[in-house]
Amino acid sequence: MNYILNNNIINWKDINFNNIDYDVEYPNYKYYINLDFFKDWIVGFTIAEGSFFIKKNNYAYFQIRQTGIESYEIIKGICIMIANRKSYVIKPDKSNSYQLSLSSREDLQNVINFFSSSSNYKLLGYKYIQYLNWLIKIKEISKYKELNFPIS
């Protein structure tokens, strides 16, 4: 941080996003999905802003959110990497956050595959515990009995 301040690098809060042409300034999702570290980045985003939920009606889903228009293409890239499909239209909420929710059986299987398939993309800490508890709970829900779960 001192390096940024000492070298007169603009602080995040000082950036005027209203004057940025996002089509020119920010790459599209294709740029992100081709980065070697994008899957690791997804894990980091998930640890920070992702959630594994089950509603009272036994409806399971994975959700991830990023704030700012510059994150919109990242969220689209995350959908492609995890769900193996393009995202539906994602609109910002009141706090200018873009949220991806994956809840179909196919999407949930892809979430499980992504976070359980390789030691390279492992969740850590509380998010890992949340993920393991989520897996245990959805295994008990009859509508998800056809899903393939990692061997525990």
N, C-alpha and C positions, 0 to 999 in steps of 0.2 A: 504494500500500500504506500509506503514511503517513497518508493521508486516512482509510482504514478504521480504522487503529489509533487515531489521534487523536480520532476521533469515536465511539469505543466501539462500533464495529460488530463483531459476533461473528465470531471467527475460525472458519474451516471446521472445524478440529479440535475446537472447543468445542461444535459443534452436536450435540445428542443426538437422533440419528435414530430412536431407539426410541420417542420420544414424539410422533412426527409421524404424523398421519393422512394417508397419501399420496394417498388418494382425494380429499381436500379440498385439501391443500397444493400438489399438483403437477398441472398440466393434463395432459390426455390428448394422444395423438399428433395429433389434429385441430387442436389449438391450434398445435402446432409447424409442421405442414405449411402452415399459413396465414400464417406469418410471412414477410414480404417477404425477409428475409435468411437463411431456413432453408437454401437451397441453398448459400450461401456458408459457412454454419455446417457443413454436411456436408463441404465441402472442408477446412475447418479440422480437423474431427474426423478426417478421413481422413489428413491430413498428420501429425497427432499419434498416432493409434491405429489407422489402417487399414493393410491389407497386401494386396498382389497376389501370389499364390502359384501355383506349379506344382509338384505333387508329382512324385516319380520316375516314377510310372505315367502321367504326362502328364494329370493331373487338375487343371484350373485352377479357381481360385476367388478371390473378393474377400472380405475379412473386415474387420469393424470392431468395436471393443469400447469400451464405456464402463463405468465403475465406479459403483456405487451404484444403489439402487432408483429414485432420482429420474431416472436415465438410461434406465430401461426404456421409457418412452413415447417418448423421443427415438429410441432404436434402432428402435422400431416405425415411427416417422415416416420414418426414413432408409430403411427397407425400402420403404415406399410411394413415396417420392420417386425412389429408384433403380430398384427392381425393378417398380414399378407394380402392386404387390400387397401384401396384408397379410402380415405375417410369420407364420411358424409359431410355436408356443409357444417362448419363449426363457426358459431357466432360468438363474439366476445360478451362477457357478462358485464355487470355494472363496474367492476374493478379492472376492466380491460384484460381479463384473463380468458384464455382459450382452453377449453376442457374437452378431453377425449374420454368417452365412456364406452367400454367394451363389455357386452353382456350376453350376446347370443351364445349358444353352446359351441359353435365353431370358433367364435372369438375367444371364449374362455379356454378352449383347448389350445389355441395358439398362445394365449398368455401363459398357460401352464408349460407349454413346450419351450417358450422363450426363457422363462425364469428357472426352468429345471433342467434344461438340456446340456448346458456346458459349464464347466467350472470357470470359464472366462467371464461370465456375466452373472455373478452371484450377488444377491442382495446381502446387506450387512445389517447388524444391529437390530433395532426395534422393527424395522421394515421386514427383515428376514423372518422374525418371529411372527409378525402379522401375516405374512405370506403363508408360513407353515400352518398357522391356526386356520386360515382361510381354506387351505387345502383339506384339512381334517374335516371342517364343517361341510364343505361342498361334497365331499365323498359320501356324507350321510344323507344327502338330499336326493330323492329318487329321480328327479328329472335330469340329474347330472350323472346317473349311474353309467352311462355309455362313455363318459370321458376317460381318457387314459391318464393315469396319475403316475408320478415318479415312484419308484420303489423306495420305501422308507426303511 
